[in-house]
Amino acid sequence: MILLALAACKENTPQSEIDAQIIDEYINLHNLTTNVTESGLHYIITDPVAEGTKPSVSSTVTVDYVGFLTDSTIFDISPAPLELPLSQTIGGWREGIPYFKRGEKGMLIIPSKLGYGVYPQSGIPGNSVLIFEIELIDFYN
């Protein structure tokens, strides 16, 4: 009976709360200090540059990246620097990459609603928290 009650509670827990718990556990496990936005996106600039400009959502960015799940399963990696319009990426990138200056490296920890939501993608289960290690090489508007 208790197990049924716990399962029912989990089913009624909003995905945003589940994601927040997963993200907090990941941050604690890896001893990270992050900045968090109102939407629940976490970001870290690991290799900052002293001065520089930042892209906007309308920028085309050139990035190197690795995308993985919280269990360290890699689901995507750029084989070479990739140039793409930021406006055509997932919400977590559109929100997070503008925190990076040209030349900076860092990490985005993206709740599922800013990733692919409930929809599974190749190698990514639905409702997955996504983690990207990113280097913003360049951008233009």
Secondary structure as UniProt FT lines:
FT   HELIX           2..12
FT   HELIX           15..29
FT   TURN            30..31
FT   STRAND          35..36
FT   TURN            38..39
FT   STRAND          42..47
FT   TURN            57..58
FT   STRAND          60..69
FT   TURN            70..71
FT   STRAND          74..77
FT   STRAND          82..85
FT   HELIX           86..88
FT   HELIX           91..96
FT   HELIX           97..99
FT   TURN            102..103
FT   STRAND          105..110
FT   HELIX           112..114
FT   TURN            115..118
FT   TURN            122..123
FT   TURN            126..127
FT   STRAND          130..140
//
